Amino acid sequence: MSSSILSSLPTWVVLVTLALFSSAPSPSSRIDQGLFDQDTPLDAELTFDFREFSKEKYEEEYHPAYLKVASKDGNWTADSIRIRSRGNFRKQYCHLPPIKLNLKGSVFQSQETKTLSKIKMVTSCKNQDQFQQFVLREYLAYRIYQILTPWSFRVRLIRLKLIDSTGKRKDRQQYGFVIEPIKHLAERMDCLEIEPPRLRDGDLDRQQATLMYLFEYLVGNTDYSIGNLHNLKVIRPDDVKDDRIMPIPYDFDYTGLANTNYAIPHEKLGTDDVKIRIYLGACRGEAEWNQAWELIESHQAEILALPDQIEGLDPYSRNFCKEYLEDCFREFSKESRRNRTLAATCH
């Protein structure tokens, strides 16, 4: 393939294409890492029929769309794709629900990256500034967990222009983000996705589950469940001798950190304020809790610096997020208080 053609493509498309002509890579790098191993925002345009998409959002049927993605040199790669709505609550509440991109058969996908054929995209729920901030604060939660562990969904911020193909509605310029597909994550970690009908804490890798529980507390998330895999995916190593089951949390719009105006905690929790932290994880020995929190605390400076690094967060959101996170670090700075708090609601 000529260098002129390669230079016109986005970096992640180039990496995919080059993989087709290279020798077989090692297991940990055998798939494209380009889309999700960068933090710089990606410029993209998505054209589709707004009215038809919204009208049929409950059907979960794919609609034709046209995707353009910019490369570093300012050139664009474009092709026809398909999109459909996704999500549960947001599908009902949002003017524009979250989107699933189906890239199969397009220039954005190759034989080497079958795990990237379908990608979840989070967009602004309503065309209002505060909903744009909700998206960016949810994106921040994903980024925090990426700092703590590779057993996490990677995300990529997008400067997204939505264009109505009929020309009857105004274009919408906003931030969104795409989420690494679970199959892509599993392959990256040399694992397989599994979908057990039920799950218990005892089934999970204990150390990884403990870290996840404390992360959920840090960002103020009570909208997850181990038993029915609510907002949780699980994978296990490809090696049959390794029986660990690794939990991968997702969907953080109901966290205190995102603090969306539609998030209402479950009535059994006894609060209507999503910002109130409640530990819903399993009980652990103090040494286990301490080990997991020490890992989180070792990244405190990096975590607290993140809000200032995320493009699009306004001054209020930056300050709110930093203060919300700092509050937890202060609360848990004393080991005795930390363990009492966790023991009070663990199960």
Secondary structure, DSSP 8 states (H G I E B T S, - for coil): --HHHHHTS-HHHHHHHHHHHS----GGGSS--TTTS--S-EEEEEEE-HHHHHHTTTTT--EEEEEEEE-TTS-EEEEEEEEEE--SHHHHH-SS--EEEE-TTSTT--GGGGGGSEEEEE--SSSSHHHHHHHHHHHHHHHHHHHH-SSS--EEEEEEEEEETTSSS--EEEEEEEE--HHHHHHHTTEEEE--S---GGGS-HHHHHHHHHHHHHTT----BTTTTBTEEEEEESSTT----EEEE---TTSTTT--TT----GGGS-S-TTS----S----HHHHHHHHHHHHHTHHHHHHHHHHSTT--HHHHHHHHHHHHHHHHHTSSHHHHHHHHHHH--
